[in-house]
Amino acid sequence: MVEIGKLPVLGNLDLTSSSAGTANHLAPLAASRSLRSLRLVWCRQLDAAALKALVGAPLQELDLYGTNLKPDEVKEIAKAWPGCSVKMSDGQRHLVPR
């Protein structure tokens, strides 16, 4: 993930069903200045700490479908990404206020 986070034109990353859903795995992506869209679909081990580790990345879309994250947790953390469209674990959409 360290090398992926350094890619200068990393716009979209799909980690669907991967085991890379921990804070240690995701933290290097926070350094990315180009990551706009991240899919963490069916990453069951994903928790609030892992999501917080992404703060710093300029996300505009975040897909958390099928994860175990609670909507209230996600909405609080997602405030770090104003204008971001978040697909919650249950498929509902949340647009983070600007």
DSSP file (Angstrom, degrees, kcal/mol; ACC not computed):
  #  RESIDUE AA STRUCTURE BP1 BP2  ACC     N-H-->O    O-->H-N    N-H-->O    O-->H-N    TCO  KAPPA ALPHA  PHI   PSI    X-CA   Y-CA   Z-CA
    1    1 A M     >        0   0    0      0, 0.0     4,-3.0     0, 0.0     5,-0.2   0.000 360.0 360.0 360.0 -29.2    0.0    0.0    0.0
    2    2 A V  H  >  +     0   0    0      1,-0.2     4,-0.8     2,-0.2    29,-0.0   0.941 360.0  42.3 -59.4 -46.8    2.9    2.4    0.6
    3    3 A E  H  4 S+     0   0    0      1,-0.2     3,-0.5     2,-0.2     4,-0.5   0.883 113.8  51.7 -68.5 -38.7    3.9    2.2   -3.1
    4    4 A I  H >4 S+     0   0    0      1,-0.2     3,-1.5     2,-0.2    -2,-0.2   0.923 106.3  54.7 -63.5 -43.5    0.3    2.4   -4.2
    5    5 A G  H 3< S+     0   0    0     -4,-3.0    -1,-0.2     1,-0.3    28,-0.2   0.727 104.3  56.2 -62.0 -22.0   -0.2    5.5   -2.1
    6    6 A K  T 3< S+     0   0    0     -4,-0.8    -1,-0.3    -3,-0.5    -2,-0.2   0.557  75.5 119.1 -87.2  -9.3    2.7    7.2   -3.8
    7    7 A L    X   -     0   0    0     -3,-1.5     3,-1.1    -4,-0.5    27,-0.3  -0.392  59.4-145.9 -61.8 127.6    1.3    6.8   -7.3
    8    8 A P  T 3  S+     0   0    0      0, 0.0    -1,-0.2     0, 0.0    -3,-0.0   0.732  93.2  35.8 -71.5 -22.1    1.0   10.3   -8.7
    9    9 A V  T 3  S+     0   0    0     26,-0.0     2,-1.1    24,-0.0    -2,-0.1  -0.106  73.5 142.9-123.5  36.5   -2.2    9.6  -10.8
   10   10 A L    <   +     0   0    0     -3,-1.1    26,-0.1     1,-0.2     3,-0.1  -0.672  11.9 155.2 -77.9 101.0   -4.0    7.1   -8.6
   11   11 A G        +     0   0    0     -2,-1.1    26,-2.3     1,-0.3    25,-2.2   0.854  60.8  24.4 -95.0 -42.8   -7.6    8.1   -9.1
   12   12 A N  E     -a   37   0A   0     24,-0.2     2,-0.4    23,-0.2    -1,-0.3  -0.968  58.3-176.4-130.2 140.3   -9.6    5.0   -8.3
   13   13 A L  E     -a   38   0A   0     24,-2.3    26,-2.5    -2,-0.4     2,-0.6  -0.984   7.4-163.5-138.9 127.4   -8.8    2.0   -6.2
   14   14 A D  E     +a   39   0A   0     -2,-0.4    26,-0.2    24,-0.2    24,-0.1  -0.933  17.7 165.0-113.6 111.1  -10.9   -1.1   -5.8
   15   15 A L    >   +     0   0    0     24,-3.0     3,-2.2    -2,-0.6     5,-0.2  -0.059  19.9 167.0-111.7  29.4  -10.1   -3.3   -2.8
   16   16 A T  T 3  S-     0   0    0      1,-0.3    26,-0.2     3,-0.1     3,-0.1  -0.185  70.6  -5.8 -50.6 130.3  -13.4   -5.3   -2.9
   17   17 A S  T 3  S+     0   0    0     24,-3.1    -1,-0.3     1,-0.2    25,-0.1   0.644 101.0 140.2  58.8  19.4  -13.2   -8.4   -0.7
   18   18 A S    <   -     0   0    0     -3,-2.2    -1,-0.2    23,-0.3     3,-0.1  -0.409  62.3-128.2 -87.3 168.3   -9.6   -7.8    0.1
   19   19 A S  S    S+     0   0    0      1,-0.2     2,-0.3    -2,-0.1     3,-0.2   0.243  86.7  99.1 -94.4  11.3   -7.9   -8.3    3.5
   20   20 A A        +     0   0    0     -5,-0.2    -1,-0.2     1,-0.2    -2,-0.1  -0.146  46.5 109.6 -90.7  39.7   -6.4   -4.8    3.2
   21   21 A G        +     0   0    0     -2,-0.3    26,-0.6    -3,-0.1     2,-0.2   0.073  48.9 101.6-105.5  25.4   -9.1   -3.3    5.5
   22   22 A T  S  > S-     0   0    0     -3,-0.2     4,-2.5    24,-0.1     5,-0.3  -0.687  82.1-112.0-104.8 162.2   -7.1   -2.6    8.6
   23   23 A A  H  > S+     0   0    0     -2,-0.2     4,-2.3     1,-0.2    -1,-0.1   0.889 118.0  54.0 -58.0 -40.6   -5.7    0.8    9.7
   24   24 A N  H  4 S+     0   0    0      1,-0.2    -1,-0.2     2,-0.2    -4,-0.0   0.880 112.3  43.9 -62.7 -38.1   -2.1   -0.5    9.1
   25   25 A H  H  4 S+     0   0    0     -3,-0.2    -2,-0.2     1,-0.2    -1,-0.2   0.902 120.3  38.8 -72.5 -41.3   -3.0   -1.4    5.5
   26   26 A L  H >X S+     0   0    0     -4,-2.5     3,-1.9     1,-0.2     4,-0.5   0.730  92.0  84.4 -87.2 -22.7   -4.9    1.7    4.6
   27   27 A A  G >< S+     0   0    0     -4,-2.3     3,-1.6     1,-0.3     4,-0.4   0.841  83.9  59.8 -51.9 -41.1   -2.9    4.4    6.4
   28   28 A P  G >4 S+     0   0    0      0, 0.0     3,-1.0     0, 0.0    -1,-0.3   0.767  95.6  64.4 -61.6 -22.5   -0.4    4.8    3.5
   29   29 A L  G X4 S+     0   0    0     -3,-1.9     3,-1.5     1,-0.2     6,-0.2   0.730  85.0  73.3 -72.5 -20.3   -3.3    5.8    1.2
   30   30 A A  G << S+     0   0    0     -3,-1.6    -1,-0.2    -4,-0.5    -3,-0.1   0.760  89.9  60.4 -63.3 -23.5   -3.9    8.9    3.3
   31   31 A A  G <  S+     0   0    0     -3,-1.0    -1,-0.3    -4,-0.4    -2,-0.2   0.616  80.3 110.4 -79.1 -12.9   -0.7   10.4    1.8
   32   32 A S    <   -     0   0    0     -3,-1.5   -26,-0.1    -4,-0.2   -27,-0.1  -0.400  48.4-169.2 -66.0 136.5   -2.2   10.2   -1.8
   33   33 A R  S    S+     0   0    0    -28,-0.2    -1,-0.1   -26,-0.2   -27,-0.1   0.398  85.6  43.3-101.3  -0.9   -3.0   13.5   -3.4
   34   34 A S  S    S+     0   0    0    -27,-0.3     2,-0.7   -29,-0.2    -1,-0.1   0.479  73.9 117.3-123.9  -5.4   -4.9   11.9   -6.3
   35   35 A L        +     0   0    0     -6,-0.2   -24,-0.2     1,-0.2   -23,-0.2  -0.551  25.6 156.5 -72.6 110.5   -7.1    9.2   -4.8
   36   36 A R        +     0   0    0    -25,-2.2    24,-3.4    -2,-0.7    25,-2.3   0.727  59.7  38.6-104.7 -30.6  -10.7   10.2   -5.5
   37   37 A S  E     +ab  12  61A   0    -26,-2.3   -24,-2.3    23,-0.2     2,-0.4  -0.986  59.7 179.0-133.2 127.7  -12.6    7.0   -5.4
   38   38 A L  E     -ab  13  62A   0     23,-2.0    25,-2.6    -2,-0.4     2,-0.6  -0.989  10.4-161.8-132.9 125.7  -12.1    4.0   -3.1
   39   39 A R  E     +ab  14  63A   0    -26,-2.5   -24,-3.0    -2,-0.4    25,-0.2  -0.930  18.2 165.4-108.1 120.4  -14.2    0.8   -3.0
   40   40 A L    >   +     0   0    0     23,-3.1     3,-1.6    -2,-0.6     6,-0.1  -0.178  22.4 165.0-120.7  36.6  -13.9   -1.3    0.2
   41   41 A V  T 3   +     0   0    0      1,-0.3   -24,-3.1    25,-0.0   -23,-0.3  -0.295  67.1   1.3 -61.3 134.5  -17.0   -3.5   -0.6
   42   42 A W  T 3  S+     0   0    0     23,-2.6     2,-1.5     1,-0.2    -1,-0.3   0.683  82.1 145.3  59.6  22.5  -17.3   -6.6    1.4
   43   43 A C    X   +     0   0    0     -3,-1.6     3,-1.6    22,-0.3    25,-0.4  -0.698  23.9 179.6 -85.2  85.9  -14.2   -5.8    3.5
   44   44 A R  T 3  S+     0   0    0     -2,-1.5    24,-0.2     1,-0.3    -1,-0.2   0.724  72.5  58.0 -66.5 -25.3  -15.7   -7.3    6.7
   45   45 A Q  T 3  S+     0   0    0     -3,-0.1    -1,-0.3    22,-0.1     2,-0.1   0.538  78.1 119.3 -83.3  -5.8  -12.6   -6.6    8.9
   46   46 A L    <   +     0   0    0     -3,-1.6    22,-0.4    -6,-0.1     2,-0.2  -0.383  40.8 174.4 -62.3 130.4  -12.9   -2.9    8.1
   47   47 A D     >  -     0   0    0    -26,-0.6     4,-1.9    -2,-0.1     3,-0.4  -0.769  47.8 -89.6-131.0 178.7  -13.4   -0.9   11.3
   48   48 A A  H  > S+     0   0    0      1,-0.2     4,-2.6    -2,-0.2     5,-0.2   0.861 123.2  56.6 -59.5 -37.9  -13.6    2.8   12.3
   49   49 A A  H  > S+     0   0    0      1,-0.2     4,-1.5     2,-0.2    -1,-0.2   0.889 106.6  49.8 -62.2 -38.8   -9.9    3.0   13.0
   50   50 A A  H  4 S+     0   0    0     -3,-0.4     4,-0.5     2,-0.2    -1,-0.2   0.899 111.3  48.6 -66.5 -40.6   -9.2    1.8    9.4
   51   51 A L  H >< S+     0   0    0     -4,-1.9     3,-1.4     1,-0.2     4,-0.3   0.907 109.5  52.2 -66.5 -40.9  -11.5    4.5    8.0
   52   52 A K  H >< S+     0   0    0     -4,-2.6     3,-1.5     1,-0.3    -1,-0.2   0.822  98.9  65.7 -62.5 -31.0   -9.9    7.2   10.2
   53   53 A A  T 3< S+     0   0    0     -4,-1.5   -23,-0.3     1,-0.3    -1,-0.3   0.702  94.7  60.1 -65.1 -18.3   -6.5    6.1    8.8
   54   54 A L  T X  S+     0   0    0     -3,-1.4     3,-2.4    -4,-0.5    -1,-0.3   0.588  72.9 120.9 -85.3 -11.3   -7.7    7.3    5.4
   55   55 A V  T <   +     0   0    0     -3,-1.5   -25,-0.1    -4,-0.3    26,-0.1  -0.327  66.5  45.1 -57.6 128.7   -8.2   10.9    6.5
   56   56 A G  T 3  S+     0   0    0      1,-0.6    -1,-0.3    24,-0.2    -2,-0.1  -0.090  83.8 108.0 122.9 -31.8   -6.0   13.0    4.4
   57   57 A A  S <  S-     0   0    0     -3,-2.4     2,-1.8     1,-0.1    -1,-0.6  -0.562  78.1-121.6 -74.2 142.7   -6.8   11.4    1.1
   58   58 A P        -     0   0    0      0, 0.0    -1,-0.1     0, 0.0    23,-0.1  -0.339  44.2-179.9 -84.2  58.3   -8.9   13.7   -1.1
   59   59 A L        +     0   0    0     -2,-1.8   -22,-0.2    -5,-0.2   -23,-0.2  -0.314  25.2 168.7 -67.3 138.2  -11.8   11.2   -1.5
   60   60 A Q  S    S+     0   0    0    -24,-3.4    25,-2.8     1,-0.4     2,-0.4   0.524  75.3  32.2-115.8 -22.2  -14.9   12.1   -3.5
   61   61 A E  E     +bc  37  85A   0    -25,-2.3   -23,-2.0    23,-0.2     2,-0.4  -0.999  61.4 177.3-139.1 134.5  -16.4    8.6   -3.5
   62   62 A L  E     -bc  38  86A   0     23,-2.4    25,-2.8    -2,-0.4     2,-0.6  -0.971  10.7-162.1-139.6 121.3  -16.2    6.0   -0.9
   63   63 A D  E     +bc  39  87A   0    -25,-2.6   -23,-3.1    -2,-0.4    25,-0.1  -0.913  20.0 162.3-110.5 113.6  -18.0    2.6   -1.2
   64   64 A L    >   +     0   0    0     23,-2.8     3,-1.8    -2,-0.6     5,-0.2   0.066  20.5 153.2-115.4  20.7  -18.5    0.7    2.1
   65   65 A Y  T 3   +     0   0    0      1,-0.3   -23,-2.6    25,-0.1   -22,-0.3  -0.247  68.3  13.1 -56.9 134.8  -21.2   -1.7    0.9
   66   66 A G  T 3  S+     0   0    0     23,-2.1    -1,-0.3     1,-0.2    23,-0.1   0.523  96.8 124.2  79.5   5.4  -21.3   -5.0    2.8
   67   67 A T  S <  S-     0   0    0     -3,-1.8    -1,-0.2   -25,-0.1   -23,-0.2  -0.338  70.0-119.1 -87.1 177.3  -18.9   -3.8    5.6
   68   68 A N        +     0   0    0    -22,-0.4     2,-0.1   -25,-0.4   -24,-0.1   0.249  68.2 128.4 -99.7  11.4  -19.7   -3.9    9.3
   69   69 A L        -     0   0    0     -5,-0.2    20,-0.3   -22,-0.1    -2,-0.1  -0.441  58.9-125.2 -73.1 140.5  -19.4   -0.2    9.8
   70   70 A K     >  -     0   0    0     -2,-0.1     4,-2.3     1,-0.1     3,-0.4  -0.652  16.5-126.0 -84.2 138.9  -22.2    1.6   11.5
   71   71 A P  H  > S+     0   0    0      0, 0.0     4,-2.8     0, 0.0     5,-0.2   0.861 108.7  54.1 -54.0 -40.7  -23.7    4.6    9.6
   72   72 A D  H  > S+     0   0    0      1,-0.2     4,-1.8     2,-0.2     5,-0.1   0.900 109.5  48.2 -63.2 -39.5  -23.2    7.0   12.5
   73   73 A E  H  > S+     0   0    0     -3,-0.4     4,-2.3     2,-0.2     5,-0.2   0.941 113.1  48.0 -62.2 -47.5  -19.5    6.2   12.8
   74   74 A V  H  X S+     0   0    0     -4,-2.3     4,-3.1     1,-0.2    -2,-0.2   0.923 109.6  51.9 -61.7 -46.2  -19.1    6.6    9.0
   75   75 A K  H  < S+     0   0    0     -4,-2.8     4,-0.5     1,-0.2    -1,-0.2   0.878 110.8  48.8 -60.3 -38.2  -20.9    9.9    8.9
   76   76 A E  H >< S+     0   0    0     -4,-1.8     3,-0.9    -5,-0.2    -1,-0.2   0.943 116.4  40.7 -67.5 -47.6  -18.7   11.3   11.7
   77   77 A I  H >< S+     0   0    0     -4,-2.3     3,-1.8     1,-0.2    -2,-0.2   0.880 106.8  64.2 -67.5 -38.4  -15.4   10.2   10.1
   78   78 A A  G >< S+     0   0    0     -4,-3.1     3,-2.6     1,-0.3     6,-0.2   0.608  76.4  86.8 -66.0 -11.6  -16.6   11.2    6.6
   79   79 A K  G <  S+     0   0    0     -3,-0.9    -1,-0.3    -4,-0.5    -2,-0.1   0.724  76.9  70.4 -58.6 -18.7  -16.7   14.8    7.7
   80   80 A A  G <  S+     0   0    0     -3,-1.8    -1,-0.3     1,-0.2   -24,-0.2   0.605  96.2  54.4 -71.9 -11.7  -13.0   14.8    6.7
   81   81 A W  S X  S-     0   0    0     -3,-2.6     3,-2.2    -4,-0.1    -1,-0.2  -0.623  81.3-160.4-124.1  71.2  -14.1   14.5    3.0
   82   82 A P  T 3  S+     0   0    0      0, 0.0    16,-0.2     0, 0.0     3,-0.1  -0.251  79.0  15.7 -54.6 133.3  -16.5   17.4    2.3
   83   83 A G  T 3  S+     0   0    0     13,-1.8     2,-0.2     1,-0.3    15,-0.1   0.405  91.7 144.2  84.7  -2.6  -18.7   16.7   -0.7
   84   84 A C    <   -     0   0    0     -3,-2.2    12,-2.9    -6,-0.2     2,-0.6  -0.466  47.2-137.1 -73.1 138.8  -17.8   13.0   -0.7
   85   85 A S  E     -cD  61  95A   0    -25,-2.8   -23,-2.4    10,-0.2     2,-0.5  -0.876  24.3-166.7 -95.1 118.9  -20.5   10.5   -1.8
   86   86 A V  E     -cD  62  94A   0      8,-3.4     8,-2.5    -2,-0.6     2,-0.7  -0.926  15.3-152.2-113.6 125.6  -20.5    7.6    0.6
   87   87 A K  E     -cD  63  93A   0    -25,-2.8   -23,-2.8    -2,-0.5     6,-0.2  -0.871  26.9-141.2 -92.3 117.4  -22.3    4.3    0.0
   88   88 A M    >   -     0   0    0      4,-3.4     3,-2.0    -2,-0.7   -22,-0.2  -0.158  26.9 -95.4 -74.8 170.6  -23.0    2.9    3.4
   89   89 A S  T 3  S+     0   0    0    -20,-0.3   -23,-2.1     1,-0.3    -1,-0.1   0.779 126.1  50.0 -58.6 -29.1  -22.9   -0.8    4.4
   90   90 A D  T 3  S-     0   0    0    -25,-0.2    -1,-0.3     2,-0.1     3,-0.1   0.389 123.1-102.1 -92.6   3.7  -26.6   -1.2    3.7
   91   91 A G  S <  S+     0   0    0     -3,-2.0    -2,-0.1     1,-0.3   -26,-0.1   0.276  77.7 135.9  95.9 -10.5  -26.4    0.4    0.3
   92   92 A Q        -     0   0    0     -5,-0.1    -4,-3.4     1,-0.1     2,-0.3  -0.376  51.2-126.6 -67.8 149.0  -27.8    3.8    1.3
   93   93 A R  E     -D   87   0A   0     -6,-0.2     2,-0.4    -3,-0.1    -6,-0.2  -0.772  21.8-171.1 -99.2 144.0  -26.1    6.9    0.0
   94   94 A H  E     -D   86   0A   0     -8,-2.5    -8,-3.4    -2,-0.3     2,-0.7  -0.988   9.8-155.6-133.8 124.3  -24.8    9.7    2.2
   95   95 A L  E     -D   85   0A   0     -2,-0.4   -10,-0.2   -10,-0.2   -11,-0.1  -0.897  21.9-131.7-100.0 118.2  -23.5   13.0    0.7
   96   96 A V        -     0   0    0    -12,-2.9   -13,-1.8    -2,-0.7   -17,-0.0  -0.519  28.4-113.4 -70.1 126.0  -21.1   14.6    3.1
   97   97 A P              0   0    0      0, 0.0   -13,-0.2     0, 0.0   -14,-0.1  -0.263 360.0 360.0 -59.4 145.8  -22.0   18.3    3.5
   98   98 A R              0   0    0    -16,-0.2    -2,-0.1   -15,-0.1   -19,-0.0   0.441 360.0 360.0 -81.1 360.0  -19.4   20.8    2.2
